[in-house]
Amino acid sequence: MDPTAPISVGADADGTAPTSTTITLPPLTLRDVPRLPSALASSPAAPPPAAVPNPISRHPYFHPPATFYISPGDVSLRHAFFDLAAAAPSPLIAYRRAGPRGDLAVDPAAARAALVTCGGLCPGLNTVLRELVVGLQELYGVRHVFGVAAGYRGFYGADEDHVRLDPAAVDDWHKKGGTVLKTTRGGFDLGKIVDGIVARGYTQIYAIGGDGTMRGAVAIFQELKRRGLNISITGIPKTVDNDIGIIDRSFGFQTAVEIAQQAIDAAHVEAVSAVNGVGLVKLMGRSTGHIALHATLSSRDVDCCLIPEVDFYLEGKGGLFEFLYGRIKKKGHAVVVVAEGAGQELIPRTDDQKREQDESGNTVFLDVGPWLKSELGRWWKREHPNELFTVKYIDPTYMIRAVPANATDNLYCTLLAHSAIHGVMAGFTGFVPGPINGTYSYIPLEDVAVAKNPVNVNDHKWAWVRSVTNQPDFLKSQA
């Protein structure tokens, strides 16, 4: 039987009226998150530990309705849409819904929380920190909240690296770019970090950072588990590039697209104001081109968008230079957006450069922007020596990283922070909060640490870019 064939209910059976069809989906597999030892029964026959009533129920100003608390059975699906004419993913993966629970596995009065930011800057870091402090103290009454300075190395740093925080201290942090706590890369010494956590009596760790930070959080979680410690850790994923998988997006991304569009606008003005002008903008995106893609779609002034997921070549039929020359002759100018990870295989490298890594273990990328600008100038001088030509190059990387979050990201950061707090208070550990198809969920840290989020060049969004720019597909002829 064709699963898409409607089963008519009522008198209308000719397809001209709405119909109802019953579809049977495969079984669900719950990808659950770990729990603290204290939140688990000591044996299968033993009763569960005594629950602590959620203090939100006693809030003097807010009286939550019966539907406020998340049921133990509430889950969200990894896949939200299916092709009924094809086989559905089997099994279907489900995650626990994020949000407040009616009963807690953690006594807020005994909690001692540590917040840490790691890696590069990103719009929204201070908002997440602010909302963690406010949520912990004003929702749950946690009075011992500390900010750990200088990334993971701060856990085994001096006393001044551990700053007591309260709502008054963080009141205006959401209006500031960067991170008030300071941040670093590297310095990950697992034994020293966990020893420092234990020595200072922390019972909750909130680690905010990108994929390297998430991998570090996995290692900390495993070491806490190995030592049998009753300490929660949650990771709040931060990456401007939006390259963390499973969740819908990472915070700071929408702000980055907004600022990137301003850079494209400036490049467009420079290009149209010159004779045979090219505006070249390099945007963040080491392994994924999400910022370049979304900024291109938002701008509508971009003639070519180059991302890491799509190879390109410079010269010859169907190449970038041939396309740009035609666009310049037609319009008098062109605008090119290139993600920082695009074209890396085209840039000459020494053997030392091939082996070079940063403090987080990432391959050091060569700067595609100046290289492409230089190649454009060299090509034009060789092929069109008697014609004027101007390339204006803009790199807004540090401007994008350093700005405060916009309204959309500020809201998102608040929801992420509160989701993390609710999960920790429910006794969960080793998890990441984040939206999956719009529903905030709890995902195992180890899953998020390895999940990637490349641009799907076979979906409609990349097709929209191609329709806006009319750029070539850069597929070389096999003839």
N, C-alpha and C positions, 0 to 999 in steps of 0.2 A: 504493500500500500504506500502511496506517495504521502509522506508526512505533511506536505504542504497543501494537500487537498483538503478543503474545508468540510467540516461536518456541520451541515445546516441545522439550525434549531428554529422551528416555527414554520410559517407557511411559505416564506420566500426561500426557494432553493435554486434560483437561477444565477446566483452570484452578484445580483444587483443590490443586495442588502448586506449589512454586517453579518458575519457568521462567527461561530465559536469552534475552535479546534483544540482538542486535548493532545498535548505533547508529553511524552515520557522521556525524561532526561536520565542520564547515567547516575549512579550513586555519587554522593559527595564524599570527598576525603578531607577531613579537617586537618589543616597544617597548624598545629597548636603551638603555643609558646610555652617556655618552661615556667616553673613556679619556684618560689623560694622554698627551701626545706621546711621552714616553719609553717608554710601554707599547706603542706601535705600531711596526710595522716601518717603516723609512724609505722603502720602496717595495714594491710588490707582489712583486717578485722577491727582495727582501732577506729574510734570516732574521729571525725574531722576536727581540726583545732577550733577553738572558740572564735567566733567572728566578732569584729568590732563594728558597731553601728556607724554608718557614714555620718560624719558631723555636718555634712551639708543639710541633712534633714532637720538639724537644729539651728540652722542659720537664722539670725534674728530678722532679716529683711526678705529673704527669698525662701518661699515654701514650695519645694519641688512637687509637681503632680505625680501621680502614680506611674505615668509613662516615662518619667525622667530617667530612671535607672535602667541600665542595660541588663537584659535577661541572660542567664548563663547559656541559654541556647541560641542567642543571636549570632548569626554569622553573615559574612559577605562573600560573594563569589569572585574568584580571580577573573573569570570570563563572564562578561555581562551580555554578550550577544552571540548568536549561533546561526549557522547556515543549516536550516532544517532539511535541506536536500542532500546534505553531506553528514558524515559521522561527527557527532559532537565530541569534544575532548573527553577522554575517559581515563581515569576518573576526573570529575570536576573538583578543582581545588577550592577549598573554603578557608577563611580566616575568621578569628574571633572579632566581633565588632568592638571598636574602641568606645570608651565612655565611662561614666561613673557607675559603680556597683553599689547596691544597697548596703551590702556588708563588706567590710574591709578585712584583709589578712594582715594588715600592718597597723600598729598603734601610732597615730601621728605624734603623740606626746613623746614617744621614744625615738622618733626619726631624726636623722642627722644627714642632710643632703649636701652633695657637692656638685657644682655645675662647672663644666670645662668646655672651652672652644678650642678647636684644633684646625690646622691647615690654613688655607688662604682666606682672605676676607670675602664677604658675601652680604648683600643687602638683607637685613632682617636678623642678623646675629643678636644684636642688642634687644630686639623685640622678643625673641625667644627667651633670652635671659630674664628680661623684665617679667614676662608672663609666667615663667617658672617660679620666680620668687613670689610674685603676687598670688599665684594659684596655690602654691604650697602653704603660704601663711594665711591667706584670707579664706580659702575654701576648706583647707584641712587643718589649719592651726599648727603647722610645723614651724617651730620657732628657731631651729638651728639650720640655717641655710648659708652655705659658703660658696664663694666664687674662687676657682682655682686658676691662678694666672699662668700664662706661658705654655698652654697646652698640657699634654700628658706629663711632661717633665716636671710640671708644677706639683704633682702629687708627692714627689720626693724632694721638693724644694724647701726653701726657708719658710719661716712662719709668715713673712710678709706676702708670700704667694697664696695665702689662704685668707680671703677677705670675707668677713661676715656681712651678709646682705639682708636688707629688709625692704618693704615696699617704698618707704620714704627715700632710701638710697637710690633706687632704680626708677624713680617716678618718671623721669624724662628720657630714659635710655632709648626708647623706641624712636625718638626724633634724631638720633645720632647714627652716623655711618660707622663702619668698622666694628670692633668689639672692645668694650671698656676693660674686659678682663685680660687683654693682650692674647696673642696667639703665636704659635711657632709650629714648624714642621719638625719631624724627627723627635729624638729624645725618648724613644719608646723602649724602656727597660722594664720588662714585665714584672720581674721580681721586686724591683724597687717601687714600682707603681702600686702593686697590691700591698706591699709592706707599709707604704705610706697611707693607703686607704685604711688599713687596719689600725695603724698607730694613731690616727686622728679620729677613729671611732665613726667613720662615715658608714651609713647604712643604705644610702641611695646615691647612685652615680648617674648623672645626666651628661652624656658625651655628645657634643654638637660638632659635626664635621662631615667630610666627604667619604669616599669609598675607603681611603686609607684609615681614617678615623674609625669607620665601621669595622674594618678588619682588626684594628687594635682593640675595639670593644669586645669583639668575639673572643680574642685571646684573654682579655681580662675576665670575661664571663666564665670561660673554661677554667681559668686558674682559681677563681672564687669557688667554683663548683668542686674542683679537685681538693681544695682545702676545707670544704664543708662549711663555708662561711655564709651567714644569713644576710647577704648584701645584694641588693638589686642593682642592675645596670641596664640602662636603656639608651639607645642611640637615636639622635634626631638628625636625619640626613640633610646635609647642606652641600649643595653644589650649584654654582651659577649655571654650569653647562647643562643641567638637567639630565645627567648621564646615569643616574641611579635607577635601577629597574624596579619593577613590580608596582611601586607607588605611581600615582598619576603624574606628579611633578615634585620637584624639590623647591624649597622656599628660596626666594631671591630671583628666581628665573623670570617672573613677569616684570619685575623692576628692571632687570638686565635688558629685556627686550625693549622696554620703553626708552631707556637711555641710549641703547644701540640705535634706535630709530632716529634719535636726535643727531647722532654722528652721521648717519646716512643722509639726513636732510642737509647737513653742512657740506658733505662731499658732493651732493647734487648741485648745490649752489656754486661751489668752486668749479665743477665741471662745466656747467652751462655758461659760466662767466669767462671761460677761456676758449681760445680757438683750438679745436680738436682736443678738448679737455677730457681727461679721465679722472673720476673720483674713485679712489681705492680705499676701502674700509676693512681693517682686520678686526674680527670679533672673537671673543672667547669661544672655545670649543675644541679641546684636545682630541677627543675620540668621537665626539658627536657634533652635529651641526644644527642643533635645535635653535640656538639663539640666532644664527645666521638665517635659518629658514623662516622663523617667525617674524624677525625684523624685516626680511624681504617682503613677506606677505603683507605686513603692516604698512610698509613704506610705499610700495608701488612705483618707486623711482629706480629700482635696481634692474640692471640689464643682465647681470650674470651673478649667480650665487654658487660659490664653490664650498663644498663641505667634505669632511673626511670620508664619508660613506660612498662618495662618487669620485672615481678617478678621472683625471682630465689630462690633457696634453696641450702644449703651447702652440707649436707650429705645425703647418701642413693643413691639408683639407679637413674641415670639420673641427679644427683646433680653436683654442681660445683667441689667438691673435687674429685669425681670419674672421671670426665672428665679431670681435670688437671693431675691426676696421670697417666692416659693413655697417655696424651700428653707428659708428662715428660719422661715416659718409651720409647716412640717412638722417640722423638727428643732430649732428654737430658735436655730440658728447656721448659719454657712457659712464655708468656707475657699476663698480664691481665690489661685491662683498665676499670676503674669504674668511672662513673659520681657521683658527690657528693651527689645527691639525691637518688641514687640507694640503695636498701636494708635497708632503714631506719626502716622499720617495723621489721627487724630481730635484730636490736641492742637494747639491754635492756635499758629501760629508767625509771627514777624515776618519781613520780607524778609531782614534780617541773619541771623537764625537759620537760614533756609533755605540760606544760602550758607556758613555756618560749618563749618570742618573742623578736625580735630585735627592733631597733628604728623605722623601717619602717613597723612594724606590721607583719613581716614574722615569721613563726615558726622557731625556732633555730634548725638547723639540727645537729645531732651528727656526728662526724668525721668518715666516713665509711672507710677511708684508713687505719689508724692505727688499727681499729677494725678488718678489714679483714686480715691484716697482722698477727695480734695476733691469730686469729682463724686458719689461715693456719699453723702457727707454732705449735699450740696446737694439731691440727689434725695429722700432720705428726709425731710429737713426740709420739703420742698415737698409731697410726696405723703402722708406719714404724720406730720404735725406733733405729734400727741398720743401717739405711741408712742416708747418709749425706743429708742436705737440707739447702738451703739459699733463703731468700726472701729479695730483694732489693726494697725499697719503695721510690717513687719519687712523690712529690707534687709540680707542677710548677705553682700553682694558682697565686701567687703574681708576679711571673715573667711574666706570660701571661698578667695580668692586666696592668702592668707598662710599657710595651714596646711601642714605637711609632707605628703608623699604617704602614702596608706595602703599596706597590704601589696601589694595588686594593682597599684597604679600604680608602686610601687618595683620590683617584678619587671619590669613592662613597660618602665620607664626603663632598666633594666640591659640588656634585650634590644635596645632601640633603640640604645643607646650602643655595644654590642659589634658590632651589625650595621653601624653606620656605620664603625667602625674596620676591620672585615674588608673592607669595600668599598673604602675608601681604600687599604689595603695591597695590594689586588688591582690597583690602578691605575685604578680608576673615579673619576670626578669629575662634578660637576654632577648629583648624584643625591640622593634622599631614601630612607632606609630606613623600612620600615613593613610591618605585616601586611596582607595582602590575603586575605580569607577564611581567616584564621588562619595563613597561610604568609608568613613574613618575606621581603620582596622589595626590589629596587632599582628605583625609579621616577625618570624624568627630572625634575629640579627644575622645569623649565618647565611640566610637566604639573601638578604639585602646586600650583604658584603660582597657577594659574587655576582649579583644580578646586574646586567648592563641594560642600557636603554638607547640603542642606536636609532638614528632616523630610519624609518622603514621607507625605502625609496620606491617600494612597490604599492604604497597606499595612496589615497587621494590627496593627502597634504602635499607630498612632493610633486604630484601631478599639477596641483594648483600653482606651485612655484614655477614649474615649467610653462604653464599657461600665462603667467604674469610676465615672465622674463623672455619667453620664446628662445631660451638658450639652447645650444646643441646638447645632445646626449653624450658627446665625446666618445662615441664608439667608433674605433678605427675600422675602415673597410678591410675585409678579409681578402679582397681581390689582389 
